[in-house]
Amino acid sequence: MRIEPQDQAVLDHVATRGDAIVQRAIDWSDINSGSRNAEGLARVLDVLEATARAAFGTATVECVPTQGSTTVSDSGAVIAESYADCLKITARPEAPLQVVLTGHYDTVFPVDSAFQRVVTRDDGALNGPGIADMKGGISVMLAALEAFETHRDKARVGWTVLLSPDEEIGSPASAPLLAQLGARGHVGLTYEPALSDGTLAGERKGSGNFHLIVTGKAAHAGRAFHEGANAVAGAAIIAARLHGLNGQREGVTVNVAKIAGGGPLNVVADNAVVRFNVRVPDAQSATWIDETVRALAAEPPFPGLTLDLHGGMTRAPKPMDASQTALFHAVRDAGDLLGQTIAWKPSGGVCEGNNLHAAGLPNVDTLGVVGGDIHSDQEFAWPASFVERAQLSALILCKIASGEIDALKLKQLRLETM
């Protein structure tokens, strides 16, 4: 591969807009859009929709409703939940090559968080909520597409963007939309932040979230203790059993995150909820942990308790199969042309890239800005990385259009491993 004149024009388009690419990400990050902040999510969605309509006049821009789901309260009640819309942008759906680009506009910071604004650190890094994860990534994505739309061979490539409101809570509402796009696309590009040194996430573990409702029988703790069945005690025993699964199968971890329930000290607790997350390296391990958890949840630790398990595996493992390996090598080659060193390593984290891969789409999911300390009030992004990463994605799109990155072959390799 080499950078052709038409490619250079695309790269120059990105370079000339560097300040604007950074500034709009700052503006978006200054609007709180925690996953449960409906008002904030609506505000960001409006801004992103307006940005997309202004940038892509011939594309179809639409807000797509998401499916509802249920959650378990700390009291054990099962509650129906609704979610904000996804933003979908579609260009040339009839083109022979289809690229799927995804990201999320929710953050982990609730509406009452003290972390609400982007500031510039003394070393020049931007510090703010979502500036790396991933409003900066969304700005990079859109900048790459805006530039690619000036390329002479753009007609060969159609693309669809999906920006979701729920990635930080496991994509319960957007998962069906991700699966649909993954099934029909050839290559996927997702804009989670790269690691602090620019390294990409390669192989990813799979993840599952579970909520076990433990129901017992209330009684007076002094007068009638033995007439009760203590749900909190049962939950603690089950939590210990779950923790004991660690080390039983290589690469599988079980994190008991929270036990909720109980009440006054003189009442035998009749309710508790055990919340836990599992991580698995492969499909066989996912089956093993799911079956093991369900077996534990079928056996109350002592009489008088009932158990009700909710949740399950939410994101499948994403191994470095033949399609992933070939795609990452192509991305590395594109980076070489730009003087960017592209490397990757395994990650225990999960994201929409897991969903897309499970649906049959080879993808790179850390094409966003270079930064770090995400999910904390130290979250940061390096301003120079906005243009660098946008140029990398823009060049990937150019090389897909030219056929130097063979999107059809990548898709076929993925299908052969399903």
Secondary structure, 3 states (H helix, E strand, C coil): CCCCHHHHHHHHHHHCCHHHHHHHHHHHHCCCCECCCHHHHHHHHHHHHHHHHHHCCCCEEEEECCCCEEEECCCCCEEEECCCCEEEEEECCCCCEEEEEEEECCECCCCCCCCCCCEECCCCCEECCCCCCCHHHHHHHHHHHHHHCCCCCHHHEEEEEEEECCHHHCCCCCHHHHHHHHHHCCEEEEECCECCCCCEEEEECEEEEEEEEEECECCECCCCHHHCECHHHHHHHHHHHHHCCCCCCCCCEEEEEEEEECCCCCECCCEEEEEEEEEECCHHHHHHHHHHHHHHCCCCCCCCCEEEEEEEEEECCECCCHHHHHHHHHHHHHHHHCCCCCCEEEECCCCHHHHHHHCCCCEECECCCEEECCCCCCCEECCHHHHHHHHHHHHHHHHHHHCCCCHHHHHHHHHHCC
